[in-house]
Amino acid sequence: MQPKLRFLDRYLTFWIFLAMLIGVLVGYLFPGLANITHSIAVGATNIPLATGLILMMYPPLAKVDYSLLPKALQDKRVMSISLVLNWVIGPVLMFVLAVVFLRNDPDYMVGLILIGLARCIAMVIVWNDLAKGNREYAALLVALNSIFQVISYSFYAWLFINVLPQKLGLGNFNISIPMRDVAESVMIYLGIPFLAGFLTRYGLVKAKGKDWYNRKFIPVISPITLYALLFTIILMFSLKGDQILALPLDVLRVALPLIIYFVLMFFISFFINKSLNIPYDKNAAVSFTATGNNFELAIAVAIAVFGIHSPQAFVGVIGPLVEVPVLMLLVKASLRLKKSKPPHST
């Protein structure tokens, strides 16, 4: 049976717009909410926001089967291509687009770079299934990217934001992102859900079995990511209602390089794999893994480092707004390209 996008995911763009609107209305009707929200904190960590961000990251990390990693390393060619696409070509492409389109607005530029550095570990399984890709390979790549993300994200953020713009003669954008702050936010908003997801999977699979875990538990926790994302967006926009009139144009300014990124990244990945005679099912898994991004992590880091109503965090919100309709079109493009491909590999 042809897999279908869940109802909540299919209309994600609409839900995000609705959450923005609700947030603005809440901020307008309850102007004292900002003070209350800021008061619920431990040190510099806002408790409602941290809860939403950690819950947003937990389900995708609980889905990852880390026991597949040894098997992933056996197919050195496909895994090497995937790592180059995800950790060299993807970040560099987004960096170039951010500089080209947003260099006159460094805050938005940095937000876009943060997205490019956050590799997809959630929706890629959905896009891969819809495109009839190899689910096992998609799972392998997600596990691999999860580990790489925990280890390398803070260094990548420092390199692409603090170092490269000046080294390449692109100018000093007067934005510094402390590596320690990024590392701290990654450990909180990626490390905690990573550990929780790993322990949940290990404990429940051992107690109930893998079939029960995948068929019963995962469907229950999966919607939490969307609910937590919408909660975070409502909270963000309730605190920035005074800027709302400028937002529609800004959405378009951020959306354009994102659309170009998704399209270029998919076709670059697909045709590199095709030129190497990689079967369609593995090609789709590698291509969609390379094309998608972990917007939840980008939002979490932007909020932790720059603040809840920062332009960088706003850019993170635009990411999933654009990703769903564009990736659905790319799934259709992938299925059309499949007709000229050899049968699925075994």
ABEGO torsion letter per residue (X at the ends): XBBBBBAAAAAAAAAAAAAAAAAAAAAAABAAAAAAAAABBBEABBAAAAAAAAAAAAAAAAABBAAAAAAAAABAAAAAAAAAAAAAAAAAAAAAAAAAAAAABAAAAAAAAAAAABBBABAAAAAAAAAGBBAAAAAAAAAAAAAAAAAAAAAAAAAAAAAAAAAAGAEBAGBBBBAAAAAAAAAAAAAAAAAAAAAAAAAAAAAAEAAAAAAAAAAAAAAAAAAAAAAAAAAAAAAAAAAAAAAAAAAAAAAAAAAAAAAAAAAAAAAAAAAAGBBAAAAAAAAAAAABBBAAAAAAAAAAAAEAABAAAAAAAAAAAAAAAAAAAAAAAAAAAAAABBBBBX
